[in-house]
Amino acid sequence: MISVTGASSGSTYNWTSIPGCAIPNTTTASSQNFDFVSCGAGSYPFAITVIDSLTSCVYNLNTSVNVVPNVVLAVTPDTTFCEGGTAVLYASGANTYLWSTTETTDTINVTGLTSAGSPYQYIVAGAVGTCTDTDTIGVTVNPIPVTGPISGPLNICENDTSTYYSVTPFGGNYTWSVTGGTIYTGQNTDSILVHWTGPGLGSITVVDTNTFGCAGVPQSISVTINPAPIAPTVFGSISVCEGATNTYFVNPNAGSLYYWGVTGGSYAVGQIGTVNSFVWGPAGAGSLTVYEVNAAGCFGPVTTYNVTINPRPLPVNVTGSSTVCDSINELYTVFANPGSLYTWSTVNSLSTYINATTDTLSVLWAPGTTGTLTVFETNVYGCLSDTTTYNVTVNTRPIASILPDSASVCGNTAFQLTASANAGTMHWISDGNGVFSDTLTLNPTYTPAIADSGYYHLTMILSNPPCADDTATMTLYVSPAPVFSLAATQASICWGQSDTLTATGNGSTISWTPGGDTTTTLIVNPTSTTTYTATVTNTIGCVSQDSITVVVIPPGIPDAGPDLSFCVGDTIILNGTQLNAGGILWTTSGDGVFDPANNVSPLSYLPGANDTTSGVVQIYLTTTGACVNLIDTLNIAIGQIPSIDAGADTTLTSGVGATVPLSPVATNAGGVIWTTSGSGTFSPSDTTLNATYTPSIGDFSLPEVYLTVTTTGGCVPAVDSLKLEFTPFVVPNVFTPYPASPGYNDYFEIKNLPPDSKLYIYNRWGELVYKSDSYRNNWDGYGLTSDTYWYVLATEQKEYHGWIQLLREEAK
């Protein structure tokens, strides 16, 4: 197609030259397709005259068309490469190119192909004008080997010659390279043996090349070559004793373990450690070995430590007494070896002495059942024998004593002996005629015979074989006791009377109980039967006692009963009793009469006119028929009947904190007591006639409270009550805070509101706009506009709900 562009619409196109072989050979259009099928190869000119319709300008235009005989492409021959490689494909022989990859250059690069899709074909089309040619290039992609990661230790020790490293798959053609070591065997195989040299950081790299000549992705690892430890130095004794346990150690490196070996002995603790103990065997040569394994697991060289094992002496034999008495020196000896020392010790000894050659011990044993001595030998090598233990039976040497060493006792009076004995058995003997309570006990009593008088000896013999007996003796002086007798003038008396007691005999001093009198004649007036004892002492201090009993006949005891109070006109019932008498007799200080008689109980007493006028009368109860008759007095008060008026019922119109003054009217009463059905308080007290009542918080929740007054001190109590009611609080439903009416109705005020009441205010959307846990009538609606709000008011007794309207005028 040949086209003319740029002319105005409606312009004239005059094709002045068209080749004769072209079809069509005439046209007046601005564009025209021509067929050159009848034309041969060559160049064909075209000429066009254009007259622009707007400008009337004339344009003469010329062009030519080249016709070629054919198009023949030259392309890259088929190619082969490895996965991951790039192939360069090219074509020539045309003016334009179009590849099957949509690229339009004469050369393209092919990358990213896998062997799984091989072989591949790339088609290229070349064109010269309308003449075209196509060709196909074959591309083969060979696979590369896939090598697994290198397996083998990443931390090794220097001079390690037994470390293998391998890869997969088996049978590849592997090329290995190593830094920090050398390959012993395995090059070109899947496994190599490496000899690592000095410490530091080493590496291994391997590449597999398959039969196509394709090399795989190299695999590499880094290897830490750890330094090997040096031979450790052993510290410890090189000269030891057979059977001894000795400790050896090395100076440790952090993180290292130390492994020990022993010959000529055995482990006392274990095989591993920086410090170890060993039990040495028979005398001779022994040795220790130890090597270090550091924190990297590297083994160091072995250190050998030679030890001389010296012989131990045999246990020594002790000669000496094994059965002894305490506090007596005993000698103990052993056979002495030249150059040896002997070490002694004792248990339960008072003192010891060791001779200069240490083969003899002198012991003063302490009292006890068993003594022990031990001894061991230290030979010239410093080796210790086993300790020989020699047990000694230590018998306690008996020690007897009596305190005091002399005393006096009255005839036929038991004397308490106080003795002491450290061990053994004892028995008592006397050169007198008295008897011991027990001759085989430590502290018996000794009672002289009646005929004994003068000095006698009491002896305790203490035995504890095989030790010798010990004795202790005291001197006892026996004196006869005084003799006397008691007599009474009457021996039996009436209550309130007296009797005379007399003592006769050979005593030098006398003492009476009770009373403590010291005369031989004693006048007594007991109120009840009493036994009197006289204690008589002679000049030597011996004491005799005798007793006599004075019988007291008790009086008649009346009991008229407690004092009484009655009201005028009452009949008085008397209920008296008596003790120790045959009967009773009632009498009066007034003018009343007894009914039915004045010698019986119970009975009635009818007060007379004088009794009623005076308001008091005394009644007497006397016993009859007793040794002595007593009188009891009964006081009777006769009073007027009391009355009480609590006052009028009251309604309390103020809130908590208000008080109620009380003004009762009482007659014939000594006092009053106030009580309440509520929980309020009376002041100054509940026994004040004109008290003041303060209601409690709880009172305000009750429908009413009753205050009750009761008379006291009268012949009978009188009672009256008044009722106390409370005006309930009223919640207003409108208030006008500032500036609506400053000073008037500025706050949401609830009269008589109980204290600690809770108030919650909500707006019409249910949002809490005010809260108080103890409302004080001080909410002024701050920050709120005129509107209707809802309140929740909670007292201790009840919860109230309602609405409140807040009216507020804006300031002018």
Disulfide bonds with the S-S distance in Angstrom:
Cys21-Cys39 1.75
Cys82-Cys214 1.87
Cys157-Cys298 1.87
Cys241-Cys383 1.86
Cys325-Cys467 1.82
Cys410-Cys542 1.87
Cys494-Cys627 1.52
Cys567-Cys715 1.72
